[in-house]
Amino acid sequence: MAIQLDEVDLQLLSELQADADRTNVELARLVGLSPAATLNRVRRLKRSGVIRVISARLDPEAAGFPLQMYVAATLGRHDPRSTRVFEDHVNGVPEIIAADNVTGEMDYLLTVVARNVTELQRVLASLAARGGQRLVTYLRLEEIKPPSRLPLMPAQGSPAPTRSAAGGHGVSQPRAPG
């Protein structure tokens, strides 16, 4: 269940998404709270799961991984055991830095990094050996847009989100003339 987020929470989350390396004192100044109140809010957002983790985003090539691939994987079998074997393997391969179970023509979309072609071939062979019947690879050439921040604050000119009595989110609707 989603927790209630007020304007200060949204502002804190936006600031942390922009630069998670900010100090608590700097965050407090940006959102207009005391450092203690800011720290309590950030801790509450972490406990609630809204903030999963604060981490550094590395450049794979600068860190020694010039090959970056997307791998679309389709399983040969779709039973619980085959799925578990494949997913357990994916979770155990450090070169697979992201994995999503998807719908459509494939079952999984994986992000794989490798130091060289030999390492990439080893990863692909291991996926095939664990049930990946069809593996389609896409070489990542360059980042066009980095992972985006969640659009927590309404865009300029957009209606502000409202909360229904049930706690859901909606968009303010203009009133009919009357």
C-alpha positions in Angstrom: 0.0 0.0 0.0 1.3 3.4 -1.0 2.0 5.8 1.8 0.6 9.3 1.9 3.1 11.8 0.4 2.8 15.5 1.1 4.4 18.3 -0.9 7.5 18.3 1.2 7.9 14.5 0.7 7.6 15.0 -3.1 10.1 17.8 -3.0 12.6 15.7 -1.0 12.2 12.8 -3.4 12.7 15.1 -6.4 15.8 16.5 -4.9 17.2 13.1 -4.0 16.5 11.8 -7.5 18.4 14.8 -8.9 21.4 14.3 -6.7 21.4 11.6 -4.0 24.8 12.6 -2.8 23.4 15.8 -1.2 24.0 16.1 2.6 21.1 16.1 5.0 21.8 19.8 5.8 21.6 20.7 2.1 18.4 18.8 1.6 16.9 20.5 4.7 17.8 23.9 3.2 16.3 23.0 -0.2 12.9 21.9 1.3 12.7 24.4 4.1 12.9 22.0 7.1 15.3 21.5 10.0 18.0 18.9 9.5 16.4 16.7 12.1 12.9 16.8 10.5 14.5 16.2 7.1 16.4 13.1 8.4 13.2 11.7 9.9 11.3 12.1 6.7 14.0 10.5 4.6 14.2 7.6 7.1 10.4 7.2 6.9 10.5 7.1 3.1 13.2 4.4 3.3 11.3 2.3 5.8 8.1 2.6 3.7 9.9 1.4 0.6 9.4 4.5 -1.4 13.2 4.9 -1.4 14.6 1.5 -2.2 18.3 2.3 -2.2 20.5 5.3 -2.7 23.4 4.3 -5.0 26.0 5.5 -7.4 25.4 5.2 -11.1 28.6 4.0 -12.8 29.7 4.4 -16.4 30.2 0.7 -17.6 32.8 1.6 -20.2 34.8 3.7 -17.9 34.7 0.9 -15.3 36.1 -1.6 -17.9 33.0 -3.0 -19.5 33.1 -1.8 -23.1 30.5 -4.3 -24.3 26.9 -3.5 -23.2 24.1 -5.7 -24.6 20.4 -6.1 -24.3 19.4 -9.7 -24.5 15.9 -10.7 -25.2 15.4 -14.2 -23.8 12.6 -16.6 -24.5 12.3 -19.8 -22.4 12.0 -23.2 -24.0 9.5 -24.3 -21.3 7.1 -22.2 -19.2 6.6 -24.3 -16.1 7.4 -23.0 -12.6 10.6 -25.1 -12.2 12.1 -24.0 -15.6 11.3 -20.4 -14.7 12.9 -20.7 -11.3 16.0 -22.3 -12.7 16.4 -19.5 -15.3 15.7 -16.7 -12.8 18.0 -18.2 -10.2 20.8 -18.3 -12.8 20.1 -14.8 -14.0 20.4 -13.5 -10.4 23.7 -15.3 -9.9 25.5 -13.9 -13.0 27.2 -10.7 -12.1 27.5 -9.6 -15.7 23.7 -9.4 -15.9 23.2 -6.0 -14.3 19.4 -5.7 -14.9 16.6 -8.2 -15.7 12.9 -7.8 -16.3 10.2 -10.4 -16.8 8.1 -9.0 -19.7 5.1 -9.8 -21.9 5.1 -10.1 -25.6 7.4 -12.0 -28.0 10.0 -12.6 -25.3 9.9 -13.6 -21.7 12.9 -11.6 -20.3 14.8 -8.5 -21.2 18.3 -8.5 -19.7 21.1 -5.9 -19.6 24.5 -7.6 -19.9 27.9 -6.0 -19.6 31.2 -7.7 -20.6 34.9 -7.0 -20.7 35.3 -8.8 -24.1 33.5 -11.1 -26.6 34.7 -14.2 -24.8 33.0 -13.1 -21.5 29.8 -12.2 -23.4 29.8 -15.6 -25.1 30.2 -17.3 -21.7 27.2 -15.4 -20.4 25.0 -16.2 -23.4 26.0 -19.9 -23.4 25.1 -20.1 -19.7 21.7 -18.6 -20.4 21.0 -21.1 -23.2 22.1 -24.0 -20.9 19.5 -22.8 -18.3 16.5 -22.8 -20.5 17.0 -19.7 -22.8 15.7 -21.3 -26.0 15.9 -18.1 -28.0 18.3 -15.3 -27.2 18.4 -12.2 -29.4 21.2 -9.7 -28.6 21.3 -6.0 -29.2 24.5 -4.1 -28.9 24.0 -0.9 -26.9 25.8 1.8 -28.9 25.2 4.9 -26.8 22.9 6.3 -24.1 20.4 8.7 -25.6 18.6 9.5 -22.4 19.8 8.4 -19.0 17.3 6.7 -16.7 14.7 9.4 -15.9 13.6 10.6 -12.5 9.9 9.9 -11.6 7.8 13.0 -12.5 6.8 13.5 -8.9 6.1 17.2 -9.3 3.5 18.3 -11.9 4.9 19.7 -15.1 4.5 23.5 -15.7 0.9 24.0 -16.9 -0.3 20.6 -15.9 -3.1 20.2 -13.5 -1.9 19.2 -10.0 -2.7 15.6 -9.0 -5.5 15.3 -6.4 -6.3 12.5 -4.0 -9.6 10.8 -3.9 -11.3 10.0 -0.6 -10.0 6.4 -1.1 -6.5 7.7 -1.3 -6.1 7.2 -5.0 -4.6 9.7 -7.4 -6.5 11.5 -10.1 -6.2 14.6 -12.2 -8.2 17.7 -11.4 -11.0 18.0 -13.9 -12.2 21.5 -14.9 -15.7 22.3 -13.6 -18.5 22.5 -16.1 -19.8 26.0 -16.6 -22.9 26.4 -14.7 
